[in-house]
Amino acid sequence: MRSLSSFLLLLLMSQFVDVASVRQQLKSLRQCQSLDEVYRLADSGEHDRVIDLLLPLFDVDKLFDKSGASDRYARSLLLIDSFLSLKNFEVQ
């Protein structure tokens, strides 16, 4: 009887949680952790590394990707601040 109740519980839970939503949550968590790491680098004055990490994210092909749209504003500000801090306005 216990295995049947466990099976029913799993069946019920599977209706609320699917693989796609778990993957999306993991991706979101990784993006938040990544942004936190970039903030730490910027706070410690490692602006060269901030630019190296963020600049590839602003590739023309990735600009229209809506998956990271919520963090794009924060990343843009970090990138601009790092360029200003280094007084380097040229993209290599």
Phi, psi and omega per residue, in radians:
M1 nan -0.604 -3.121
R2 -1.133 -0.701 3.134
S3 -1.137 -0.591 3.091
L4 -1.171 -0.734 3.128
S5 -1.189 -0.629 3.073
S6 -1.136 -0.734 3.110
F7 -1.085 -0.767 3.132
L8 -1.133 -0.664 3.098
L9 -1.118 -0.781 3.098
L10 -1.096 -0.694 3.117
L11 -1.107 -0.752 3.114
L12 -1.121 -0.764 -3.135
M13 -1.154 -0.606 -3.112
S14 -1.142 -0.374 3.093
Q15 -1.302 -0.430 -3.109
F16 -1.666 -0.495 -3.084
V17 -2.170 2.111 3.066
D18 -2.080 2.931 -3.052
V19 -1.066 -0.714 -3.109
A20 -1.094 -0.730 -3.135
S21 -1.205 -0.609 3.084
V22 -1.153 -0.758 3.112
R23 -1.087 -0.721 3.123
Q24 -1.119 -0.705 3.110
Q25 -1.137 -0.707 3.093
L26 -1.120 -0.736 3.115
K27 -1.089 -0.752 3.118
S28 -1.106 -0.724 3.117
L29 -1.106 -0.756 3.121
R30 -1.101 -0.696 3.129
Q31 -1.125 -0.706 3.116
C32 -1.141 -0.744 3.111
Q33 -1.116 -0.710 3.129
S34 -1.104 -0.760 3.132
L35 -1.136 -0.682 3.082
D36 -1.076 -0.707 3.103
E37 -1.108 -0.717 3.135
V38 -1.156 -0.691 3.062
Y39 -1.041 -0.732 3.127
R40 -1.106 -0.718 3.096
L41 -1.089 -0.760 3.139
A42 -1.126 -0.731 3.133
D43 -1.138 -0.535 3.136
S44 -1.520 0.029 3.063
G45 1.487 0.223 -3.137
E46 -1.562 1.146 -3.036
H47 -1.198 -0.540 3.078
D48 -1.044 -0.765 -3.132
R49 -1.198 -0.645 3.105
V50 -1.048 -0.798 3.139
I51 -1.120 -0.757 3.134
D52 -1.076 -0.617 -3.129
L53 -1.383 -0.669 -3.006
L54 -1.560 -0.566 -3.050
L55 -1.009 -0.719 3.112
P56 -1.109 -0.358 3.136
L57 -1.286 -0.247 -3.122
F58 -1.818 0.513 3.029
D59 -1.136 2.537 -3.089
V60 -0.976 -0.686 -3.127
D61 -1.162 -0.476 -3.085
K62 -1.621 -0.149 -3.095
L63 -1.118 -0.510 -3.079
F64 -1.717 0.124 3.072
D65 -1.361 2.053 -3.057
K66 -1.451 -0.074 -3.071
S67 -1.166 -0.560 -3.127
G68 -1.933 0.405 -3.047
A69 -1.109 -0.559 -3.089
S70 -1.201 -0.518 -3.131
D71 -1.668 -0.146 -3.041
R72 -1.055 -0.679 -3.134
Y73 -1.119 -0.808 3.141
A74 -1.110 -0.725 3.124
R75 -1.161 -0.649 3.097
S76 -1.071 -0.792 3.131
L77 -1.118 -0.714 3.100
L78 -1.101 -0.722 3.139
L79 -1.140 -0.805 3.118
I80 -1.085 -0.771 3.135
D81 -1.080 -0.674 3.126
S82 -1.185 -0.728 3.060
F83 -1.066 -0.751 3.131
L84 -1.150 -0.686 -3.141
S85 -1.128 -0.610 3.121
L86 -1.535 -0.131 -3.067
K87 0.946 0.643 -3.124
N88 -2.109 1.899 -3.055
F89 -1.868 0.172 3.138
E90 -1.786 2.357 3.068
V91 -1.559 2.221 -3.114
Q92 -1.407 nan nan
